[in-house]
């Protein structure tokens, strides 16, 4: 089964089953004065539950698809930075957090 999440799910929790997919759609700015674009800083190295299957960006929306590969709970956290800025806490323009619990069924 495929589950969907977007910016309105920020800070919420979702339960999915082993083998399910999770699609996350987030908007991003394509034109910002003094900047070329915006991007996201992702760190899923700690995840034992989700595997990022694909990622893409089109028409101001970034789409990430995950596959639930193990039982457990993981927090997805995406931090948005200006492309040309140093990636520091003061340059964070927004965050997206979603807690995902993967169960056997």
N, C-alpha and C positions, 0 to 999 in steps of 0.2 A: 504494500500500500504506500502511496506517496502522500506525504504531509507537506503543507506549505506554511511558510512564515514570512512576514514582512515587517516593516518598521513599526507597525501597530502592535506587534508582539513583543516589543522591546521590554526587557525586564520580566518577562513571563516564563512559565515552564510548560513543557510539552512532553507527553509520554508517547513513545513509539515502540514498535516490536522489532525484534531481531530480524534483519533482512529488509526492513522498510527503508524507504528513501525519504530524505528531508530536503526540500527545495527552499532556499532563502533568497528573497528578492529585496534588494535595498537600493534606493535612489542615490545618485551621486551627482555633484555639480560638474558640468563639462566646461563651463566658462566662468572664471573668477578673475576679476581685475588683478593683474600682476602675477597671475598663476596660469599654468597651462591646463591643469585638470586637478582632480582630487583622486586620491587612491585610498586603499585600506591597508592597514598593517595587520596581518593575520598571524596567529601563533596557535597551531593545533597540534604541536609536537607532543603535548601532554595527553592527547586524547587516545584512550584505549577503546572507545565505544564507536566513534564515527570516523569514517574514511572519506576524504574529499574526493568525489568522483569527477566532477567537472566544475569549471568556473568560466564565466564569460561576462561581457559587458556590451550593452547595445542600447542606444537611445536613452541614455541617462539612467539605466537600471543595471545593476550588477547582480548576476544570478549565480548562486553557488549550490551545487547538489552534493549531498552527503549520503553515504550508505551506512546503516547501522550494522556493525560487524561484531560487536561484543556486548554482553549485558553489563549495564552500569549507568552511571550518571556523569555527564560532562557539561561544562559551561562553555558555550560558544561566545567568544568576545571579539568583536571587530572594532578597531579604532580607526577613525578617519583622520588623515593628515593632508595638508597641502603638499603637492608633489615636490615643489621646490624648497620647502621649508625643512629644517632639521626636525627629526622625529623626537620631539621632547614633549613632556606633559603639557607645557604651555602652548604647544602648537596643535593639540588635539582639538578638532572641531566638533566631534561627536562620537558617541560610542553606541554599540548595539550589543546587548547581552541576551542570551536565551539559554536557559537550563534545560537540557534534554536528558530524559531518563529512558534507557533502552531496556525493555523487558523481554522475556522469552516468548511471550505470546500476547 
